[in-house]
Structure formats: structure tokens, C-alpha cells
Amino acid sequence: MLKIAAHKTSGWLIATIDGLPGFFVQGHSVDQVLERAPRVLQRYLEREGSVGAAVSVAVEPSEPKTGKGFSGLEHALVVHA
């Protein structure tokens, strides 16, 4: 699950995936983050040795969450190999 958090003061969005240490995507909008996520995940998978995985994004928003200076959403990031 791609978790997107918005910093309350800067407005930047930062997306992470639990279980993928070092994976993150930044952007000014959810659309920008979702546009960048497949390319960043492709590079992450190549670096981890999963070369050639085709990546697509399926958007499935969840309830907004807040805490520690952030509010956020979750989106599904579907990987097709």
C-alpha cells in the first residue's frame, strides 16, 4: 500500500510503502506522486535485483489519517511482473 502523507506546513507530499525500506516519492500533488511512483518503484526493484518488473498504479483511496505534523491518504500500488 502506497501511503501518502502531506506535511501540514510545507505542503509537500511524501509517499512510502511499508516493507520497502528506502522507498519514497515526493510531489506537490497526489497526481504528481502517483505519476512518479511507478518509475521510482521500477528503479527501486532494479536496485534490489527484481529487474524487468512492469509497474502500474491502481488508485484506491482510504480514509484520511493525521499525526506528527502530517495528514495522509493510502493508495494501492500494484506491481505486475
DAZI-V661960 format. One record per helix or strand of 3 or more residues. SS is the DSSP state (~ for helix, > for strand). FROM is the first residue (numbers start at 1). TO is the last residue. If there is no record, write none. Layout:
BEGIN
SS:FROM:TO, SS:FROM:TO
END
This chain:
BEGIN
>:2:7, >:13:17, >:24:27, ~:30:47, >:65:67, >:70:75
END
